[in-house]
Amino acid sequence: MSPLDDLPLDPEAIRLRAATLDPEHARARVGWLVPELRRHNRLYHVGNAPEIDDRSYDLLYRELELLEERFPDLVREDSPTRRVGDQPVAELLPFPHRQPMLSLSNAFSDEELREFDARCHRFLGDLAPTVINYVVEAKLDGLAIELVYEGGLLTGAGSRGDGQVGEDVTHNVRTIRAVPTRLLVDDPPARVDIRGEVFFDLAGFARMNEARESAGKKPFENPRNAAAGTVRQLDPTVAASRPLVFTAHSFGDTGDVDLPDTHLAQLELVHGWGLPINPINRRLPGIEAVIARIAELQELRHTLPYEIDGAVVKVDDIRLQRELGFVTRSPRWATAYKYPPPQVSTRLQDVLFSVGRTGAVTPVALLTPVRVGGVTVSRATLHNADQLTRLDLRHGDAVRVERAGDVIPQVVEVVPEEGRETRDPVAYPDRCPECGTELVQEEDKAVITCPNTLSCPAQLRAALLHWGSRYAMDIDGLGTKLVDQLLAQGLVHRVSDLYDLTVAQLAALDRMAEKSAENLITALERSKDQSLARALVALGIPEVGEATARDLANHFGSLDRIADASEADLAEVFGIAERVAHLVRGFFDDPRHTEEIARLRADGVAFPEVETTDPSPTSEAVAKKTFVLTGTLPTLARSEAKELIQARGGKVTGSVSKKTDYVVVGENPGSKHTRAEELGIPILDEDGLKQLLER
Ligand code: IVH
């Protein structure tokens, strides 16, 4: 097979021959090595049936590298060595998707899976077969990537981003050995977009972390974040050195490729082209079989060589998929079943009361460290006073801790133990642990706060960091280390003091030099002209985030008009709830806040006015209207109807009042229907809603 006799697998022999081979033989050898390496790659990653061991592969690869070094004109576009571009990219460029990359709706119980099936049947109507065939796949916990193949060659790879435009990560995805750079197909399509998951399997992740630790580097906490971080690197040699893998699970634009008419057969086709697919994918007749398979997978889960966070259920028949179509951001023909988040038991060591930016005092459980869902947890939130009461938490209790995805871990329950009643209950302190001010609890509210808003050190620290944060005044260099020093040195007692700082004061601080001090002063100067919306965010008005700030700025046009608006005026603004209107009014009613705003203005913070605009209504009939949904609609899930209404600028609320514009009624409606009739509010069925949406 090989144009040369095979050498003993000895690095020195291989080096020698590569250094002496004449051009003619070198060409032939490269012509053999490239497809041979590609074949071994495929056997390893796609077929899971390697013929040679890793060392032999590495030696063949080395030989190719040496020959390509000597004869650069022998380097082929599809050479495995070309996977690693040597040049880092300067930035990640936008990567538009020809077809939007959607996400999946979720199901959290068997009941919700049955509802999903019922919805498919309802929506398909006469087209629905008696039993719908589904494919059940593992929900891989990595990140979705689109691969673009043109004429059979991998020409691009992008992340999902917002679904329309992702980031171009071709340079990194090319380094993943499981991603073929050339499709194994005689007559390759002009272009096809294939999607799948990039992730670390458990063995690769462990290997990588061991290597990091022996190199004195910090190991990664969990495979998902590590994969995302790796794919977004600018320098492709980083990704090349980490064992990322890939599994195909869906398609983007497939152009005029003649594809089979079921999802599973389509995956099998691209498997034949050299793309890895998951061997545990199964086709199942009807939702009960799906439910049984998901239960099976949940058992299997712990024996799989990679992490999964659920199962994905897809309608297998492509024709039915087309009929079912999409709602805003997810297909109607698929859903993700999420496994309950992992829980573990550990022991409560202490409770710390942490004071947030708004003064809310939150109990935080300090725990004997445990591993939960791939990360080590030593703190968990206890939320508020109500939660302490509900748990009847006592010092030294054994507790169950839960961690759902990237969410902060929480204590879910106390493990019953004999004699725990004799332990001391965990109770809130009377005074703020940071400034000693007496804490207050508003009536009927679970939140306990420190009322010393402007000078409690914990609140001031948080307020300063918030003021400078990326979403607010965006002040480069105003990080925790600096803020802590400013507070410790007594240089800053309120946010506005930031603008009185001098280069000399800053340069005298630890780890600051003349240059960094000057940079910070420039950043502070620049921040004075930030937009009104950003300045509103920066002020830290409770519940006013980016979207609300923008709504307020666009509606009123100036800080003074917002500060003067009555609670009713504020609540008039579309998108602003009454509760938020109350909080905004309360903020400006506090003289300490108005004084601080005056100081900021005196320091030159501009709070620039903007031209007032109302959000441009995309549909006159729906924009700014308030809807209430009740009962089961024939084809739309509640969440789908809600998304459709919101996408056109409408609002969906939970209860019927005089302010409600329409009540959408499905099967078995509740009291909301009766209430709408009493108040004389227009009632729509699903068709009526759809007509309105299309107007
Ligand atoms: S199909 C329109 N299949 O889950 C459906 N996605 O929330 C497109 N994922 O962004 C995705 N395993 O990153 C599909 N077997 C699987 C999956 C899977 C994991 C991820 C994917 C996607 C997210 C959807």
Residues whose N, C-alpha, C, O or C-beta is under 5 A from the ligand:
A	BS01	IVH	L102 S103 L104 E137 A138 K139 L140 L143 A144 E197 H249 S250 V312 P331
